[in-house]
Amino acid sequence: MQRNNLKRSAGRDLPRKPARNRPGPKTYNYTRSGFYMLRDALKTVGGDAWMEELGDLAAPVKAWQDELIEALGGRDHISPQRMALVEMATREYLMLNSIDRFILSMPSYVNKTKRSLFPILHERTRLADSLAKRLQLLGLERKERRVPTLHEYLDAKHDERNREAQDQ
């Protein structure tokens, strides 16, 4: 007998049982919460490319991000470090809204067999706290854009006209 078809049991060789033909693990399509769509969209790093993959969700998320950037003084006045915090806050905002939508569609927030809240409620609270801390890092007060004085504005216009005249 071949060695790989034998199984040793208490000193004697026994033939191995053939493997059962069982189907693989069942796969479920969990699309109700939108988690997988978000996960795939957030895999893209850098820029707004991840937002483009969101489809219909992109417009309100982009509007929220633009409003946050405007409150921080505009895109021109934000450091790269603050912009990274804005990106992270935008992602957390998106995930938090997705979780909220899922939670509000649940018939009950209590797991009746365990007599406790569902774990997603605790995770939602953690995510909300994380977003609040990130927004505190960015600053809760609105920062006004720096408006040039009349003298600075007129000097810039004069320089611009001089450059146009030299180009012609």
Residue pairs with C-beta under 8 A, 6 or more apart in sequence:
1 13
1 15
5 15
5 16
6 13
6 14
6 15
6 16
7 13
7 14
7 15
7 16
8 14
30 36
31 37
32 102
32 105
33 98
33 99
33 102
34 98
34 101
34 102
35 98
37 54
38 54
38 94
38 95
38 98
40 53
41 50
41 51
41 53
41 54
42 50
42 91
43 50
44 50
44 53
48 62
50 91
51 58
51 61
51 62
51 65
51 90
52 58
54 61
54 94
57 94
61 90
61 93
61 94
64 90
64 93
65 86
65 90
68 86
68 89
68 90
68 138
69 75
69 78
69 86
71 142
71 143
72 78
72 82
72 86
72 138
72 139
72 143
73 143
73 144
73 145
73 146
74 145
77 143
77 145
77 146
78 86
82 138
85 134
85 137
85 138
86 138
88 134
89 131
89 134
89 135
89 138
92 127
92 130
92 131
92 134
93 131
95 127
96 124
96 127
96 128
96 131
99 120
99 123
99 124
99 127
100 124
102 120
103 109
103 120
103 121
103 124
106 118
109 117
109 118
109 121
110 116
110 117
110 118
111 117
111 118
148 156
